[in-house]
Amino acid sequence: MERSTEYAFDIDVATRYLDEQSEPAQDRYVFAYTITIRNRGTVAARLMSRHWVITDATGRVQEVRGDGVVGEQPRLRPGEGFEYTSGAVLETDLGTMEGSYSLEADDGTVFDAPIPAFTLAVPRTLH
């Protein structure tokens, strides 16, 4: 049986560089990312935990695991969405993030929703 229609989530990401919080001379680059997660399946589910793999331009990897997102474990009914903003600090001006959310459907099924890789980059200014 194809589970993708029952347990399906879309994840959209928007990123921005936080110049005012960054200190490039100290290898500190701060980024914000806004995630929108939408239940496009047919079963309600609660976002239980997150797993991130953050890689900077030197190949240094940080793994982050935790309960929920921004202190919440939102329950999303079919068609509902949830948006939140969080941040990441890198030692380089370029990196990537990817990962997954672990969700528990109302019927007890536990499944992962993959978060496709996205780029964190200091914008290049044109002179």
N, C-alpha and C positions, 0 to 999 in steps of 0.2 A: 504494500500500500504506500502510495506517495504521501509523505508527511508534509511536504513543503507548503501545501495550501492550508493545512490546519495550523501549523506553527511557522509563521512567516513574518519577519520584521524587516522593514526598510530602515537604513541608518544613513543619515546625511550629516556631513561635517563641514563647518566653515571655520577657518583659522585666521588669526591675526597676530602680528608681532607687537609686543608691548614695549615700545621704545623707552617709555618713562620708567619702567621697572628693570630694564636691562642695563648691564654694565659690560660692554664688549671688552674693555681693557682688562677686566677680571674674568674673561671667558664666561660671562653669565648672560644668556639670551632667554628672555621670558616670552612665552607664547600663550595665547588664550585659544581655546577651541570650543565651539558651540556645536553640540550634538542634538539632532532631532531623531528620535526613534519612534517609528510608527508601526502599529500592529496591523498588518495586512492579511493576517490569517483569520481563521474562523473560531478560535478559542482564546478567551482572555488569559493573560499570563502576567506574572509579577517578575520584575527584574530583580534578581536576588544578589548577583555579584558581577564584578568586572575583572577583566584581565587585560593589561596593556603591555605591549612590548615597544619600548621607545629606544630608537637607535640614532646616535648622533653621526656627524660626518666622519668621525674617526673610527666608526664601527663599535663604539662603546654602547653596550646594551643595558638598559634598566628595565626590570620587570616590576609591574605594580599590580597587586591583587587586593581586592577589598569588597566589603559588602556594599551593595547598591551603588548609587551615584549621588554625589553631593548630599550625603546623609539621608537619602530617600531610597525606598524600594517601591517604585511606582507600579501599580497594577493597571495594565492597559487592556481595555476591551477591544474587540475587533473594530478597526477604523480609528481608534484613538491614538494620539501621539503625546510625547513628552519631550520637552526641550530643556537643556541645561548647559551652563557654561562652566568650564574648569580650566586648568592651566598646566603647563609643563615648563620646566627649566632645563635648558641644554647648555653644554659647554662649548658648542659650536653654533654657527649661524644657520645651520641647515641640519635637518633630521627628519625622521619618519616616525609615525605611530601606527600601530595596528593592534588588533586584539579581538576580544569577544565579550559578550554579555552572556551570563548564565541565567536562564529564565525558567520559572516553574509555572506550567499551565494549570488552569483550574481543575483539569482532570488528573493532575498529579504527575504528568509527563514533565521531565526535566530535559531541557535542550539548550544548545548554544546558538546565539546569533552572531555570526562573524562580523567584525568591524574591518572593512577593507583598509589597506594602508593609505595614509594621507601624509602630505608633506608639511613640515614646519620650516619656514624659510623667512629670513630677513629680506624685506623687499629691496630690490636693487633700484636706486634712484638714477634717473637719466640726467646728465648735465650737458 
